[in-house]
């Protein structure tokens, strides 16, 4: 599956360098999915939202990303979600985490990378921020689903990114 990804960066007047060499890696300790090249999956809204919160001036680059068997997909692959949950349970039961409250997504991913044979070159995950829309199925049990969730793709390497498609799309002053 191909998806459009949106890469948000601080505007440092270096658009030509980034278009030539590709996205910049994120290596912050607070990165959701560990070290890698981060993209917002399919919705430029979240790229702008991140840019406005994180930078005084920002740029957005668009690129085509392949989501395939090389993606650890915690959004669209039920088996990957079940495996992730199973590993969390094992880590808590073994005492690696003292409680479920101590578990974080990046810590589990890092554990998998080091101890469980992580053979993927990208990770995809979603969260449901306050701006996501919750809609009821209408049943007596109050079941619901979310729309407009925030989906992140972390490319561990650039293999799943079409570098030919990678280009700046915001701000307009950089469009020629």
C-alpha positions as CSV (number, residue, x, y, z in Angstrom):
1,X,0.0,0.0,0.0
2,X,1.2,3.5,-0.8
3,X,0.4,6.4,1.4
4,X,1.3,10.1,1.4
5,X,3.5,11.0,4.3
6,X,4.1,14.5,5.7
7,X,7.5,15.4,7.3
8,X,7.5,18.6,9.4
9,X,10.7,20.4,10.1
10,X,11.8,23.7,11.5
11,X,12.3,26.2,8.6
12,X,16.1,26.9,8.5
13,X,16.1,28.1,4.9
14,X,17.6,24.8,3.8
15,X,14.8,23.4,1.6
16,X,17.2,22.5,-1.3
17,X,19.4,20.5,1.0
18,X,16.5,18.5,2.4
19,X,14.9,17.9,-1.0
20,X,18.3,16.6,-2.2
21,X,19.2,14.4,0.8
22,X,15.8,13.5,2.1
23,X,14.1,13.8,5.5
24,X,15.9,14.6,8.7
25,X,16.0,11.9,11.4
26,X,14.5,12.4,14.9
27,X,16.7,11.2,17.7
28,X,14.9,12.8,20.7
29,X,14.4,10.7,23.8
30,X,10.7,11.6,23.6
31,X,10.2,10.2,20.1
32,X,7.1,8.1,20.0
33,X,8.5,5.2,18.0
34,X,12.3,5.5,18.6
35,X,14.9,6.9,16.3
36,X,13.9,7.4,12.7
37,X,12.4,9.6,10.0
38,X,8.9,10.7,11.1
39,X,5.9,11.3,8.8
40,X,2.3,12.0,9.5
41,X,0.3,9.4,7.5
42,X,-2.2,10.7,5.0
43,X,-3.4,13.9,6.7
44,X,-1.5,17.2,6.3
45,X,-3.6,18.6,9.1
46,X,-1.4,16.8,11.7
47,X,1.8,18.1,10.0
48,X,0.6,21.7,10.4
49,X,-0.6,21.1,13.9
50,X,2.8,19.7,14.9
51,X,4.6,22.6,13.1
52,X,2.6,25.3,14.8
53,X,3.2,23.7,18.3
54,X,6.9,23.0,17.8
55,X,8.4,25.8,15.7
56,X,8.2,29.5,15.1
57,X,8.6,28.8,11.3
58,X,8.2,25.4,9.8
59,X,8.3,23.5,6.5
60,X,6.3,20.4,5.4
61,X,7.6,17.9,2.9
62,X,5.5,15.3,1.2
63,X,6.6,11.9,0.1
64,X,5.2,8.5,-1.0
65,X,5.7,5.8,1.6
66,X,5.2,2.1,1.1
67,X,3.4,0.3,3.9
68,X,4.1,-3.4,3.4
69,X,5.5,-6.6,5.1
70,X,8.5,-4.5,6.2
71,X,6.3,-2.2,8.3
72,X,5.5,-3.0,11.9
73,X,2.0,-1.8,11.6
74,X,0.2,-1.0,14.9
75,X,-2.6,0.7,13.0
76,X,-3.8,-1.7,10.3
77,X,-2.3,-5.1,11.3
78,X,-4.3,-6.9,14.0
79,X,-1.5,-9.6,14.4
80,X,1.1,-6.9,15.1
81,X,-1.2,-5.3,17.6
82,X,-1.8,-8.6,19.4
83,X,1.9,-9.4,19.4
84,X,2.6,-6.0,20.9
85,X,0.0,-6.5,23.6
86,X,1.4,-10.0,24.3
87,X,5.0,-8.6,24.7
88,X,3.7,-5.9,27.1
89,X,2.0,-8.5,29.2
90,X,5.2,-10.7,29.3
91,X,7.3,-7.7,30.3
92,X,5.0,-6.7,33.1
93,X,4.6,-10.3,34.3
94,X,8.4,-10.8,34.3
95,X,9.0,-7.7,36.3
96,X,10.7,-5.8,33.4
97,X,8.1,-3.2,34.1
98,X,6.8,-2.9,37.6
99,X,3.2,-2.1,36.4
100,X,1.2,-1.4,33.3
101,X,1.5,2.3,34.2
102,X,5.3,2.1,33.6
103,X,4.9,0.8,30.0
104,X,5.5,3.2,27.2
105,X,5.4,2.5,23.4
106,X,9.0,3.5,22.8
107,X,10.3,1.4,25.6
108,X,8.5,-1.7,24.3
109,X,9.7,-1.0,20.7
110,X,13.2,-0.7,21.9
111,X,12.9,-4.0,23.9
112,X,11.6,-5.7,20.7
113,X,14.4,-4.3,18.6
114,X,17.0,-5.6,21.1
115,X,15.5,-8.9,22.2
116,X,12.9,-10.2,19.9
117,X,14.3,-10.1,16.4
118,X,12.8,-6.9,15.0
119,X,13.1,-7.3,11.2
120,X,11.2,-4.2,10.1
121,X,12.3,-1.0,8.5
122,X,9.4,1.1,9.5
123,X,6.8,1.4,12.3
124,X,3.2,2.8,12.0
125,X,1.2,3.8,15.1
126,X,-1.8,6.0,15.9
127,X,-3.0,8.0,18.8
128,X,-6.4,9.6,19.5
129,X,-5.8,13.3,20.5
130,X,-8.5,15.6,21.8
131,X,-9.2,16.7,18.2
132,X,-10.1,13.2,17.1
133,X,-13.9,12.7,16.5
134,X,-15.6,9.9,18.5
135,X,-18.7,8.5,16.9
136,X,-21.1,6.0,18.4
137,X,-22.2,2.8,16.8
138,X,-25.5,3.3,18.6
139,X,-25.6,0.2,20.6
140,X,-26.7,-0.2,24.2
141,X,-23.1,-0.9,25.3
142,X,-21.9,2.5,24.1
143,X,-19.4,1.2,21.6
144,X,-17.7,3.8,19.4
145,X,-15.0,4.4,16.9
146,X,-12.6,7.3,16.3
147,X,-12.2,9.3,13.2
148,X,-9.3,11.7,12.4
149,X,-6.8,9.8,14.6
150,X,-3.2,10.9,14.3
151,X,-1.1,8.3,12.5
152,X,2.7,8.4,12.6
153,X,5.1,6.5,10.4
154,X,8.7,6.1,11.6
155,X,11.1,5.0,8.9
156,X,14.0,3.4,10.6
157,X,15.8,3.8,7.3
158,X,14.7,5.4,4.0
159,X,13.9,2.2,2.1
160,X,10.1,2.6,2.2
161,X,10.3,6.3,1.1
162,X,10.3,7.2,-2.6
163,X,13.0,9.9,-2.6
164,X,11.9,10.9,-6.1
165,X,8.5,12.0,-4.7
166,X,9.9,13.8,-1.6
167,X,9.4,17.6,-2.0
168,X,8.5,20.7,0.0
169,X,4.8,21.6,-0.1
170,X,4.7,24.3,2.6
171,X,5.2,27.2,3.0
172,X,4.1,28.5,-0.4
173,X,7.2,30.7,-0.7
174,X,9.3,27.6,-1.5
175,X,7.0,26.3,-4.2
176,X,8.3,27.2,-7.7
